[in-house]
Amino acid sequence: MTRKKDLARLASLSGLILDQKLAVLQSLAAEREASLQRLRDLAQNNPGKYETPQDAQVALRYNRWADARRADINITLARQTAEWLDARAEAKHAFGRAEVLRQLQGKEAK
């Protein structure tokens, strides 16, 4: 009887750990997606033709600013992607552990 209780307790704990890892993964994925959306937004705000030289100067200044902003976002995105990949690996590990314990509980019940 102790083995069943131990497995149930371990399965419960592994389920909680899995939930926590998945919550972290979801949060990191949302942050990463927000950065990707900021990059997409910068790509869309590029005017095509310029009526006057002043319009061209404004566009040039904007493009310089947008390039600097893209560089900042790309650095952030690289960090976020690395964190997201680490969190995904941890979530996979937690899922595997929870699944094995669930299977062991099923075998114990038979």
Rosetta blueprint (number, residue, H / E / L):
1 M L
2 T H
3 R H
4 K H
5 K H
6 D H
7 L H
8 A H
9 R H
10 L H
11 A H
12 S H
13 L H
14 S H
15 G H
16 L H
17 I H
18 L H
19 D H
20 Q H
21 K H
22 L H
23 A H
24 V H
25 L H
26 Q H
27 S H
28 L H
29 A H
30 A H
31 E H
32 R H
33 E H
34 A H
35 S H
36 L H
37 Q H
38 R H
39 L H
40 R H
41 D H
42 L H
43 A H
44 Q H
45 N L
46 N L
47 P L
48 G L
49 K L
50 Y L
51 E L
52 T L
53 P H
54 Q H
55 D H
56 A H
57 Q H
58 V H
59 A H
60 L H
61 R H
62 Y H
63 N H
64 R H
65 W H
66 A H
67 D H
68 A H
69 R H
70 R H
71 A H
72 D H
73 I H
74 N H
75 I H
76 T H
77 L H
78 A H
79 R H
80 Q H
81 T H
82 A H
83 E H
84 W H
85 L H
86 D H
87 A H
88 R H
89 A H
90 E H
91 A H
92 K H
93 H H
94 A H
95 F H
96 G H
97 R H
98 A H
99 E H
100 V H
101 L H
102 R H
103 Q H
104 L H
105 Q H
106 G H
107 K H
108 E H
109 A H
110 K L
